[in-house]
Structures are given as structure tokens and as C-alpha cells.
Amino acid sequence: MKEQQMAQRSNRWFYQQFPPIRWIAKSIGKDIDFQVIKWNLEMTLVYLRIHQSSAIN
């Protein structure tokens, strides 16, 4: 549950950083939009993990 909330938050952050991606994905179609969301969540989670581990060390 917590990870899902984190994912939603990171998704919102990602779209704030890169608004054109949301627009492009919407214009192409829902299929691509889902792929973009899935990809950006994976990248964001990896990014967060790297930052958490570097913050601990």
C-alpha cells in the first residue's frame, strides 16, 4: 500500500518534471501512456533506491 502511494507521488513528480511526455502519451493513446507510466515508475523507484542508499552511507 505504501509503495503504491509512493508510486503515485513519484508519478506526479515525474509529470511535473516532464509535462510533454504526458501530452505526447495522451495524444498517441492509452496503451503508450500506460507504458510510459510503467517505465517512469520503474526508473523513479530505481532513482529513489539509489538516493536512499547513498543517504544512508
PQR file of N, CA, C, O and H, with PARSE charges and radii, in Angstrom:
ATOM      1  N   MET A   1       0.839  -1.206   0.000 -0.4000 1.5000
ATOM      2  CA  MET A   1       0.000   0.000   0.000 -0.0000 2.0000
ATOM      3  C   MET A   1       0.876   1.259   0.000  0.5500 1.7000
ATOM      4  O   MET A   1       0.648   2.199  -0.761 -0.5500 1.4000
ATOM      5  N   LYS A   2       1.883   1.245   0.877 -0.4000 1.5000
ATOM      6  CA  LYS A   2       2.766   2.414   0.969 -0.0000 2.0000
ATOM      7  C   LYS A   2       3.525   2.625  -0.338  0.5500 1.7000
ATOM      8  O   LYS A   2       3.710   3.756  -0.787 -0.5500 1.4000
ATOM      9  H   LYS A   2       2.069   0.481   1.495  0.4000 1.0000
ATOM     10  N   GLU A   3       3.959   1.521  -0.938 -0.4000 1.5000
ATOM     11  CA  GLU A   3       4.706   1.618  -2.195 -0.0000 2.0000
ATOM     12  C   GLU A   3       3.818   2.170  -3.308  0.5500 1.7000
ATOM     13  O   GLU A   3       4.289   2.883  -4.194 -0.5500 1.4000
ATOM     14  H   GLU A   3       3.808   0.602  -0.572  0.4000 1.0000
ATOM     15  N   GLN A   4       2.524   1.830  -3.251 -0.4000 1.5000
ATOM     16  CA  GLN A   4       1.591   2.329  -4.268 -0.0000 2.0000
ATOM     17  C   GLN A   4       1.438   3.847  -4.133  0.5500 1.7000
ATOM     18  O   GLN A   4       1.414   4.568  -5.131 -0.5500 1.4000
ATOM     19  H   GLN A   4       2.142   1.251  -2.531  0.4000 1.0000
ATOM     20  N   GLN A   5       1.335   4.318  -2.900 -0.4000 1.5000
ATOM     21  CA  GLN A   5       1.237   5.765  -2.673 -0.0000 2.0000
ATOM     22  C   GLN A   5       2.506   6.463  -3.138  0.5500 1.7000
ATOM     23  O   GLN A   5       2.456   7.537  -3.737 -0.5500 1.4000
ATOM     24  H   GLN A   5       1.354   3.733  -2.090  0.4000 1.0000
ATOM     25  N   MET A   6       3.651   5.836  -2.852 -0.4000 1.5000
ATOM     26  CA  MET A   6       4.924   6.390  -3.269 -0.0000 2.0000
ATOM     27  C   MET A   6       5.000   6.448  -4.789  0.5500 1.7000
ATOM     28  O   MET A   6       5.508   7.409  -5.366 -0.5500 1.4000
ATOM     29  H   MET A   6       3.692   4.963  -2.365  0.4000 1.0000
ATOM     30  N   ALA A   7       4.490   5.406  -5.420 -0.4000 1.5000
ATOM     31  CA  ALA A   7       4.486   5.340  -6.883 -0.0000 2.0000
ATOM     32  C   ALA A   7       3.636   6.470  -7.463  0.5500 1.7000
ATOM     33  O   ALA A   7       4.024   7.113  -8.438 -0.5500 1.4000
ATOM     34  H   ALA A   7       4.078   4.625  -4.951  0.4000 1.0000
ATOM     35  N   GLN A   8       2.471   6.702  -6.852 -0.4000 1.5000
ATOM     36  CA  GLN A   8       1.599   7.782  -7.325 -0.0000 2.0000
ATOM     37  C   GLN A   8       2.287   9.135  -7.161  0.5500 1.7000
ATOM     38  O   GLN A   8       2.202   9.999  -8.035 -0.5500 1.4000
ATOM     39  H   GLN A   8       2.156   6.179  -6.060  0.4000 1.0000
ATOM     40  N   ARG A   9       2.967   9.305  -6.032 -0.4000 1.5000
ATOM     41  CA  ARG A   9       3.653  10.566  -5.765 -0.0000 2.0000
ATOM     42  C   ARG A   9       4.791  10.780  -6.759  0.5500 1.7000
ATOM     43  O   ARG A   9       4.966  11.875  -7.294 -0.5500 1.4000
ATOM     44  H   ARG A   9       3.035   8.604  -5.322  0.4000 1.0000
ATOM     45  N   SER A  10       5.562   9.718  -7.000 -0.4000 1.5000
ATOM     46  CA  SER A  10       6.685   9.826  -7.935 -0.0000 2.0000
ATOM     47  C   SER A  10       6.177  10.046  -9.356  0.5500 1.7000
ATOM     48  O   SER A  10       6.809  10.733 -10.159 -0.5500 1.4000
ATOM     49  H   SER A  10       5.420   8.828  -6.565  0.4000 1.0000
ATOM     50  N   ASN A  11       5.013   9.445  -9.653 -0.4000 1.5000
ATOM     51  CA  ASN A  11       4.401   9.624 -10.962 -0.0000 2.0000
ATOM     52  C   ASN A  11       4.016  11.089 -11.161  0.5500 1.7000
ATOM     53  O   ASN A  11       4.243  11.666 -12.225 -0.5500 1.4000
ATOM     54  H   ASN A  11       4.499   8.887  -9.001  0.4000 1.0000
ATOM     55  N   ARG A  12       3.430  11.678 -10.120 -0.4000 1.5000
ATOM     56  CA  ARG A  12       3.054  13.087 -10.166 -0.0000 2.0000
ATOM     57  C   ARG A  12       4.303  13.952 -10.334  0.5500 1.7000
ATOM     58  O   ARG A  12       4.311  14.894 -11.127 -0.5500 1.4000
ATOM     59  H   ARG A  12       3.246  11.209  -9.256  0.4000 1.0000
ATOM     60  N   TRP A  13       5.352  13.628  -9.588 -0.4000 1.5000
ATOM     61  CA  TRP A  13       6.612  14.368  -9.674 -0.0000 2.0000
ATOM     62  C   TRP A  13       7.189  14.274 -11.082  0.5500 1.7000
ATOM     63  O   TRP A  13       7.632  15.268 -11.656 -0.5500 1.4000
ATOM     64  H   TRP A  13       5.346  12.863  -8.944  0.4000 1.0000
ATOM     65  N   PHE A  14       7.174  13.062 -11.625 -0.4000 1.5000
ATOM     66  CA  PHE A  14       7.723  12.831 -12.957 -0.0000 2.0000
ATOM     67  C   PHE A  14       7.013  13.690 -13.992  0.5500 1.7000
ATOM     68  O   PHE A  14       7.654  14.306 -14.844 -0.5500 1.4000
ATOM     69  H   PHE A  14       6.814  12.254 -11.159  0.4000 1.0000
ATOM     70  N   TYR A  15       5.677  13.730 -13.914 -0.4000 1.5000
ATOM     71  CA  TYR A  15       4.907  14.512 -14.887 -0.0000 2.0000
ATOM     72  C   TYR A  15       5.106  16.013 -14.684  0.5500 1.7000
ATOM     73  O   TYR A  15       4.976  16.787 -15.633 -0.5500 1.4000
ATOM     74  H   TYR A  15       5.157  13.230 -13.222  0.4000 1.0000
ATOM     75  N   GLN A  16       5.419  16.430 -13.456 -0.4000 1.5000
ATOM     76  CA  GLN A  16       5.728  17.844 -13.227 -0.0000 2.0000
ATOM     77  C   GLN A  16       7.067  18.193 -13.864  0.5500 1.7000
ATOM     78  O   GLN A  16       7.238  19.283 -14.410 -0.5500 1.4000
ATOM     79  H   GLN A  16       5.524  15.801 -12.685  0.4000 1.0000
ATOM     80  N   GLN A  17       8.011  17.263 -13.791 -0.4000 1.5000
ATOM     81  CA  GLN A  17       9.335  17.480 -14.374 -0.0000 2.0000
ATOM     82  C   GLN A  17       9.277  17.446 -15.901  0.5500 1.7000
ATOM     83  O   GLN A  17       9.928  18.237 -16.583 -0.5500 1.4000
ATOM     84  H   GLN A  17       7.872  16.378 -13.347  0.4000 1.0000
ATOM     85  N   PHE A  18       8.479  16.506 -16.420 -0.4000 1.5000
ATOM     86  CA  PHE A  18       8.441  16.290 -17.868 -0.0000 2.0000
ATOM     87  C   PHE A  18       7.009  16.312 -18.405  0.5500 1.7000
ATOM     88  O   PHE A  18       6.515  15.288 -18.876 -0.5500 1.4000
ATOM     89  H   PHE A  18       7.950  15.863 -15.866  0.4000 1.0000
ATOM     90  N   PRO A  19       6.334  17.465 -18.341 -0.5600 1.5000
ATOM     91  CA  PRO A  19       4.939  17.544 -18.791  0.2800 2.0000
ATOM     92  C   PRO A  19       4.717  17.121 -20.242  0.5500 1.7000
ATOM     93  O   PRO A  19       3.668  16.551 -20.542 -0.5500 1.4000
ATOM     94  N   PRO A  20       5.669  17.377 -21.167 -0.5600 1.5000
ATOM     95  CA  PRO A  20       5.417  16.995 -22.563  0.2800 2.0000
ATOM     96  C   PRO A  20       5.181  15.501 -22.741  0.5500 1.7000
ATOM     97  O   PRO A  20       4.433  15.097 -23.631 -0.5500 1.4000
ATOM     98  N   ILE A  21       5.811  14.673 -21.903 -0.4000 1.5000
ATOM     99  CA  ILE A  21       5.650  13.222 -22.031 -0.0000 2.0000
ATOM    100  C   ILE A  21       4.190  12.840 -21.836  0.5500 1.7000
ATOM    101  O   ILE A  21       3.654  12.006 -22.566 -0.5500 1.4000
ATOM    102  H   ILE A  21       6.419  15.002 -21.179  0.4000 1.0000
ATOM    103  N   ARG A  22       3.545  13.460 -20.839 -0.4000 1.5000
ATOM    104  CA  ARG A  22       2.134  13.180 -20.580 -0.0000 2.0000
ATOM    105  C   ARG A  22       1.298  13.557 -21.805  0.5500 1.7000
ATOM    106  O   ARG A  22       0.421  12.803 -22.228 -0.5500 1.4000
ATOM    107  H   ARG A  22       3.980  14.137 -20.246  0.4000 1.0000
ATOM    108  N   TRP A  23       1.580  14.722 -22.360 -0.4000 1.5000
ATOM    109  CA  TRP A  23       0.825  15.213 -23.514 -0.0000 2.0000
ATOM    110  C   TRP A  23       1.032  14.311 -24.718  0.5500 1.7000
ATOM    111  O   TRP A  23       0.072  13.951 -25.400 -0.5500 1.4000
ATOM    112  H   TRP A  23       2.292  15.334 -22.016  0.4000 1.0000
ATOM    113  N   ILE A  24       2.288  13.940 -24.986 -0.4000 1.5000
ATOM    114  CA  ILE A  24       2.599  13.057 -26.119 -0.0000 2.0000
ATOM    115  C   ILE A  24       1.900  11.714 -25.940  0.5500 1.7000
ATOM    116  O   ILE A  24       1.277  11.200 -26.870 -0.5500 1.4000
ATOM    117  H   ILE A  24       3.068  14.232 -24.432  0.4000 1.0000
ATOM    118  N   ALA A  25       2.008  11.154 -24.744 -0.4000 1.5000
ATOM    119  CA  ALA A  25       1.403   9.851 -24.462 -0.0000 2.0000
ATOM    120  C   ALA A  25      -0.108   9.907 -24.661  0.5500 1.7000
ATOM    121  O   ALA A  25      -0.697   8.990 -25.233 -0.5500 1.4000
ATOM    122  H   ALA A  25       2.513  11.571 -23.989  0.4000 1.0000
ATOM    123  N   LYS A  26      -0.731  10.980 -24.189 -0.4000 1.5000
ATOM    124  CA  LYS A  26      -2.183  11.120 -24.338 -0.0000 2.0000
ATOM    125  C   LYS A  26      -2.566  11.230 -25.804  0.5500 1.7000
ATOM    126  O   LYS A  26      -3.569  10.659 -26.233 -0.5500 1.4000
ATOM    127  H   LYS A  26      -0.252  11.725 -23.725  0.4000 1.0000
ATOM    128  N   SER A  27      -1.776  11.958 -26.569 -0.4000 1.5000
ATOM    129  CA  SER A  27      -2.104  12.162 -27.980 -0.0000 2.0000
ATOM    130  C   SER A  27      -1.921  10.872 -28.779  0.5500 1.7000
ATOM    131  O   SER A  27      -2.635  10.633 -29.752 -0.5500 1.4000
ATOM    132  H   SER A  27      -0.961  12.422 -26.221  0.4000 1.0000
ATOM    133  N   ILE A  28      -0.960  10.042 -28.363 -0.4000 1.5000
ATOM    134  CA  ILE A  28      -0.741   8.777 -29.081 -0.0000 2.0000
ATOM    135  C   ILE A  28      -1.809   7.757 -28.698  0.5500 1.7000
ATOM    136  O   ILE A  28      -2.401   7.111 -29.563 -0.5500 1.4000
ATOM    137  H   ILE A  28      -0.380  10.236 -27.573  0.4000 1.0000
ATOM    138  N   GLY A  29      -2.049   7.619 -27.404 -0.4000 1.5000
ATOM    139  CA  GLY A  29      -3.066   6.669 -26.970 -0.0000 2.0000
ATOM    140  C   GLY A  29      -2.788   6.097 -25.600  0.5500 1.7000
ATOM    141  O   GLY A  29      -1.687   6.220 -25.062 -0.5500 1.4000
ATOM    142  H   GLY A  29      -1.568   8.144 -26.702  0.4000 1.0000
ATOM    143  N   LYS A  30      -3.815   5.465 -25.042 -0.4000 1.5000
ATOM    144  CA  LYS A  30      -3.744   4.945 -23.678 -0.0000 2.0000
ATOM    145  C   LYS A  30      -2.687   3.849 -23.528  0.5500 1.7000
ATOM    146  O   LYS A  30      -2.038   3.754 -22.486 -0.5500 1.4000
ATOM    147  H   LYS A  30      -4.710   5.365 -25.478  0.4000 1.0000
ATOM    148  N   ASP A  31      -2.514   3.033 -24.553 -0.4000 1.5000
ATOM    149  CA  ASP A  31      -1.537   1.944 -24.497 -0.0000 2.0000
ATOM    150  C   ASP A  31      -0.144   2.478 -24.204  0.5500 1.7000
ATOM    151  O   ASP A  31       0.553   1.997 -23.310 -0.5500 1.4000
ATOM    152  H   ASP A  31      -3.041   3.110 -25.399  0.4000 1.0000
ATOM    153  N   ILE A  32       0.241   3.478 -24.976 -0.4000 1.5000
ATOM    154  CA  ILE A  32       1.558   4.084 -24.821 -0.0000 2.0000
ATOM    155  C   ILE A  32       1.642   4.777 -23.464  0.5500 1.7000
ATOM    156  O   ILE A  32       2.665   4.707 -22.783 -0.5500 1.4000
ATOM    157  H   ILE A  32      -0.325   3.869 -25.702  0.4000 1.0000
ATOM    158  N   ASP A  33       0.558   5.446 -23.078 -0.4000 1.5000
ATOM    159  CA  ASP A  33       0.509   6.153 -21.805 -0.0000 2.0000
ATOM    160  C   ASP A  33       0.841   5.199 -20.666  0.5500 1.7000
ATOM    161  O   ASP A  33       1.617   5.533 -19.770 -0.5500 1.4000
ATOM    162  H   ASP A  33      -0.274   5.503 -23.631  0.4000 1.0000
ATOM    163  N   PHE A  34       0.245   4.007 -20.707 -0.4000 1.5000
ATOM    164  CA  PHE A  34       0.496   3.012 -19.668 -0.0000 2.0000
ATOM    165  C   PHE A  34       1.964   2.598 -19.668  0.5500 1.7000
ATOM    166  O   PHE A  34       2.577   2.461 -18.609 -0.5500 1.4000
ATOM    167  H   PHE A  34      -0.385   3.736 -21.434  0.4000 1.0000
ATOM    168  N   GLN A  35       2.521   2.401 -20.857 -0.4000 1.5000
ATOM    169  CA  GLN A  35       3.932   2.019 -20.972 -0.0000 2.0000
ATOM    170  C   GLN A  35       4.835   3.109 -20.403  0.5500 1.7000
ATOM    171  O   GLN A  35       5.802   2.818 -19.698 -0.5500 1.4000
ATOM    172  H   GLN A  35       2.023   2.512 -21.717  0.4000 1.0000
ATOM    173  N   VAL A  36       4.520   4.350 -20.709 -0.4000 1.5000
ATOM    174  CA  VAL A  36       5.316   5.474 -20.213 -0.0000 2.0000
ATOM    175  C   VAL A  36       5.250   5.535 -18.693  0.5500 1.7000
ATOM    176  O   VAL A  36       6.268   5.719 -18.026 -0.5500 1.4000
ATOM    177  H   VAL A  36       3.735   4.586 -21.282  0.4000 1.0000
ATOM    178  N   ILE A  37       4.035   5.376 -18.145 -0.4000 1.5000
ATOM    179  CA  ILE A  37       3.861   5.399 -16.692 -0.0000 2.0000
ATOM    180  C   ILE A  37       4.653   4.265 -16.049  0.5500 1.7000
ATOM    181  O   ILE A  37       5.362   4.466 -15.063 -0.5500 1.4000
ATOM    182  H   ILE A  37       3.208   5.226 -18.687  0.4000 1.0000
ATOM    183  N   LYS A  38       4.519   3.058 -16.628 -0.4000 1.5000
ATOM    184  CA  LYS A  38       5.216   1.889 -16.094 -0.0000 2.0000
ATOM    185  C   LYS A  38       6.725   2.127 -16.122  0.5500 1.7000
ATOM    186  O   LYS A  38       7.422   1.858 -15.143 -0.5500 1.4000
ATOM    187  H   LYS A  38       3.943   2.894 -17.429  0.4000 1.0000
ATOM    188  N   TRP A  39       7.218   2.629 -17.242 -0.4000 1.5000
ATOM    189  CA  TRP A  39       8.651   2.882 -17.391 -0.0000 2.0000
ATOM    190  C   TRP A  39       9.127   3.955 -16.418  0.5500 1.7000
ATOM    191  O   TRP A  39      10.158   3.797 -15.765 -0.5500 1.4000
ATOM    192  H   TRP A  39       6.652   2.848 -18.037  0.4000 1.0000
ATOM    193  N   ASN A  40       8.376   5.040 -16.327 -0.4000 1.5000
ATOM    194  CA  ASN A  40       8.837   6.136 -15.464 -0.0000 2.0000
ATOM    195  C   ASN A  40       8.773   5.748 -13.995  0.5500 1.7000
ATOM    196  O   ASN A  40       9.580   6.222 -13.195 -0.5500 1.4000
ATOM    197  H   ASN A  40       7.538   5.169 -16.858  0.4000 1.0000
ATOM    198  N   LEU A  41       7.812   4.881 -13.624 -0.4000 1.5000
ATOM    199  CA  LEU A  41       7.756   4.403 -12.242 -0.0000 2.0000
ATOM    200  C   LEU A  41       8.964   3.542 -11.925  0.5500 1.7000
ATOM    201  O   LEU A  41       9.570   3.678 -10.862 -0.5500 1.4000
ATOM    202  H   LEU A  41       7.156   4.496 -14.274  0.4000 1.0000
ATOM    203  N   GLU A  42       9.316   2.655 -12.848 -0.4000 1.5000
ATOM    204  CA  GLU A  42      10.483   1.794 -12.642 -0.0000 2.0000
ATOM    205  C   GLU A  42      11.736   2.647 -12.485  0.5500 1.7000
ATOM    206  O   GLU A  42      12.544   2.415 -11.586 -0.5500 1.4000
ATOM    207  H   GLU A  42       8.824   2.544 -13.711  0.4000 1.0000
ATOM    208  N   MET A  43      11.893   3.632 -13.358 -0.4000 1.5000
ATOM    209  CA  MET A  43      13.069   4.496 -13.311 -0.0000 2.0000
ATOM    210  C   MET A  43      13.093   5.319 -12.019  0.5500 1.7000
ATOM    211  O   MET A  43      14.146   5.504 -11.408 -0.5500 1.4000
ATOM    212  H   MET A  43      11.237   3.821 -14.088  0.4000 1.0000
ATOM    213  N   THR A  44      11.918   5.807 -11.615 -0.4000 1.5000
ATOM    214  CA  THR A  44      11.836   6.626 -10.404 -0.0000 2.0000
ATOM    215  C   THR A  44      12.160   5.802  -9.168  0.5500 1.7000
ATOM    216  O   THR A  44      12.860   6.270  -8.271 -0.5500 1.4000
ATOM    217  H   THR A  44      11.063   5.656 -12.111  0.4000 1.0000
ATOM    218  N   LEU A  45      11.648   4.566  -9.118 -0.4000 1.5000
ATOM    219  CA  LEU A  45      11.924   3.697  -7.973 -0.0000 2.0000
ATOM    220  C   LEU A  45      13.407   3.366  -7.893  0.5500 1.7000
ATOM    221  O   LEU A  45      13.982   3.344  -6.805 -0.5500 1.4000
ATOM    222  H   LEU A  45      11.079   4.185  -9.847  0.4000 1.0000
ATOM    223  N   VAL A  46      14.023   3.113  -9.026 -0.4000 1.5000
ATOM    224  CA  VAL A  46      15.471   2.869  -9.063 -0.0000 2.0000
ATOM    225  C   VAL A  46      16.213   4.111  -8.566  0.5500 1.7000
ATOM    226  O   VAL A  46      17.139   4.018  -7.761 -0.5500 1.4000
ATOM    227  H   VAL A  46      13.557   3.132  -9.910  0.4000 1.0000
ATOM    228  N   TYR A  47      15.790   5.263  -9.059 -0.4000 1.5000
ATOM    229  CA  TYR A  47      16.389   6.545  -8.668 -0.0000 2.0000
ATOM    230  C   TYR A  47      16.266   6.770  -7.158  0.5500 1.7000
ATOM    231  O   TYR A  47      17.225   7.175  -6.500 -0.5500 1.4000
ATOM    232  H   TYR A  47      15.037   5.339  -9.713  0.4000 1.0000
ATOM    233  N   LEU A  48      15.061   6.500  -6.619 -0.4000 1.5000
ATOM    234  CA  LEU A  48      14.838   6.668  -5.180 -0.0000 2.0000
ATOM    235  C   LEU A  48      15.707   5.705  -4.383  0.5500 1.7000
ATOM    236  O   LEU A  48      16.266   6.079  -3.352 -0.5500 1.4000
ATOM    237  H   LEU A  48      14.283   6.171  -7.154  0.4000 1.0000
ATOM    238  N   ARG A  49      15.823   4.465  -4.859 -0.4000 1.5000
ATOM    239  CA  ARG A  49      16.634   3.463  -4.167 -0.0000 2.0000
ATOM    240  C   ARG A  49      18.093   3.902  -4.109  0.5500 1.7000
ATOM    241  O   ARG A  49      18.750   3.769  -3.076 -0.5500 1.4000
ATOM    242  H   ARG A  49      15.369   4.162  -5.697  0.4000 1.0000
ATOM    243  N   ILE A  50      18.589   4.422  -5.215 -0.4000 1.5000
ATOM    244  CA  ILE A  50      19.977   4.891  -5.271 -0.0000 2.0000
ATOM    245  C   ILE A  50      20.176   6.029  -4.263  0.5500 1.7000
ATOM    246  O   ILE A  50      21.175   6.067  -3.545 -0.5500 1.4000
ATOM    247  H   ILE A  50      18.055   4.531  -6.054  0.4000 1.0000
ATOM    248  N   HIS A  51      19.218   6.945  -4.222 -0.4000 1.5000
ATOM    249  CA  HIS A  51      19.336   8.086  -3.324 -0.0000 2.0000
ATOM    250  C   HIS A  51      19.202   7.685  -1.867  0.5500 1.7000
ATOM    251  O   HIS A  51      19.886   8.239  -1.006 -0.5500 1.4000
ATOM    252  H   HIS A  51      18.406   6.914  -4.806  0.4000 1.0000
ATOM    253  N   GLN A  52      18.324   6.723  -1.580 -0.4000 1.5000
ATOM    254  CA  GLN A  52      18.165   6.247  -0.208 -0.0000 2.0000
ATOM    255  C   GLN A  52      19.446   5.577   0.269  0.5500 1.7000
ATOM    256  O   GLN A  52      19.896   5.816   1.389 -0.5500 1.4000
ATOM    257  H   GLN A  52      17.768   6.273  -2.280  0.4000 1.0000
ATOM    258  N   SER A  53      20.028   4.743  -0.575 -0.4000 1.5000
ATOM    259  CA  SER A  53      21.245   4.026  -0.184 -0.0000 2.0000
ATOM    260  C   SER A  53      22.417   4.996  -0.023  0.5500 1.7000
ATOM    261  O   SER A  53      23.254   4.815   0.862 -0.5500 1.4000
ATOM    262  H   SER A  53      19.663   4.548  -1.485  0.4000 1.0000
ATOM    263  N   SER A  54      22.481   6.022  -0.874 -0.4000 1.5000
ATOM    264  CA  SER A  54      23.575   6.991  -0.763 -0.0000 2.0000
ATOM    265  C   SER A  54      23.366   7.900   0.454  0.5500 1.7000
ATOM    266  O   SER A  54      24.332   8.395   1.034 -0.5500 1.4000
ATOM    267  H   SER A  54      21.801   6.168  -1.592  0.4000 1.0000
ATOM    268  N   ALA A  55      22.108   8.116   0.836 -0.4000 1.5000
ATOM    269  CA  ALA A  55      21.811   8.926   2.016 -0.0000 2.0000
ATOM    270  C   ALA A  55      22.192   8.172   3.293  0.5500 1.7000
ATOM    271  O   ALA A  55      22.645   8.775   4.265 -0.5500 1.4000
ATOM    272  H   ALA A  55      21.323   7.714   0.365  0.4000 1.0000
ATOM    273  N   ILE A  56      22.005   6.863   3.282 -0.4000 1.5000
ATOM    274  CA  ILE A  56      22.337   6.029   4.443 -0.0000 2.0000
ATOM    275  C   ILE A  56      23.851   5.960   4.629  0.5500 1.7000
ATOM    276  O   ILE A  56      24.351   6.063   5.749 -0.5500 1.4000
ATOM    277  H   ILE A  56      21.636   6.373   2.492  0.4000 1.0000
ATOM    278  N   ASN A  57      24.572   5.787   3.534 -0.4000 1.5000
ATOM    279  CA  ASN A  57      26.036   5.609   3.627 -0.0000 2.0000
ATOM    280  C   ASN A  57      26.743   6.922   3.969  0.5500 1.7000
ATOM    281  O   ASN A  57      27.968   6.951   4.084 -0.5500 1.4000
ATOM    282  H   ASN A  57      24.167   5.703   2.624  0.4000 1.0000
TER
END
